[in-house]
Amino acid sequence: MHYNIHTHHFSNNSEIVELVNQYPNEINTELPNFTVGIHPWYLNENTFLDDLAVIENTIQLPNFKAVGECGLDKRIETSIEIQKKILIPQLLLAEKYKKPVILHCVAAYQEIIEIKKELKLTIPMVIHGFSKNSQVAESLIKNGFYLSFGKYLLQNPELENVLKTIPLNQLFLETDMIDQTIFEVYSKAEHVLNINLEPIIEENYNRVFNQ
Ligand SMILES: [Zn+2]
């Protein structure tokens, strides 16, 4: 079995377990596995409380696997303060119901680490679409984050050396919005690491998303 922990597209393939990302205003609770979050790109202070209520009303469904994607993005116009105001209640909901979180993080790694410490979060937190250097990776790993690789691993050869430094029990793979399949992401990562990742990612998936 192949595990795709972040995609926006339900492929309905029996060889893939995939966490389909959904937004609160358009949830399909029939999907076998999904995540729901308020993305910093699309946050709206007027609908925010309703969106949070939608998350809390569906979060206990067994196929609701994680809160997210949600996060912080310093490359957009919305201030970090407003973004935190929307992110923190989502993290607290995840903690309350013991669900993991899928994080979108752009140039705000230190802030995310601080929030995790300040709120004393115990739930697993996965940084999706990791694309940074090994120093950033190391500090996230040290603070207990999981890192998920996909698009940038296929596009950027420098990321191969970063991948080699990630402890295997903190690793996930994803396709997000790319055209390539999760099988292609697995074979790229397996080629870089020279290892069969299927049992490793399966164990990680079960530990984080199936408890
Ligand atoms: Zn995404």
Boltz pocket constraint, residues with backbone or C-beta under 6 A from the ligand:
constraints:
  - pocket:
      binder: B
      contacts: [[A, 6], [A, 7], [A, 8], [A, 21], [A, 69], [A, 176], [A, 177]]
      max_distance: 6.0
